Amino acid sequence: MDWLRRNPAYWGLAMITLLGAFLRFYTIGVKTIWLDEAFSIWVADHSLLSGWSWLIRIDQHPPLYYSLLHFWQIIFGDEQGNVRAFSALCSTLTIPFFYSASRRWIDTRTALIAAFLLAISPIHVRYAQEARMYALLTLGVAIALYFLARLLFDPRQRRARLVLIGLATAEAAVMLTHNTATVFVPLALNGAIGGAQRWKYTQGGASSFPA
């Protein structure tokens, strides 16, 4: 409990994350399944190899979301609320990763505000309640930004193997989740690196962000 007393912001983050979870799971099974969700469930009901074969023939998106949903449905079933819960969980987990990345770019108070805005974002909540890949996509991006921020702002971790592996794995996961990520994720990460280097230059080469 000592680390909680030394880092009271985590209490705020915990409350924000719980609020985000409530908004994402509340009435998650009320709406009927629509066409794209039905396609997700149908693909995930196949075996992995069969599902991948169908994706190659009739869909433009990579297979990661459908593959994870396949195992999720084996465990929890394919009813609409159960299937959407996978997206709701991914969306909820995005909040702490987004905060952890943000507090390395900006101050802790502003990072908490940013996490709160994400938690109550109507668009983010909406896609958290759809059996599609968008919540998994945002989680992957948040994790990639988290590892990137650790590399940029903590000199002790720039050669840490686990951090490098985490960044590479998160970026690969994002690119295997949505077709547009193949182009936009590398551009975004390189833009973040350029922005960080420019900030360091204007600040005289030193970063004051917490590790």
Order of alpha helices (4+ residues) and beta strands (2+ residues): alpha-alpha-alpha-alpha-alpha-alpha-alpha-alpha-alpha-alpha-alpha
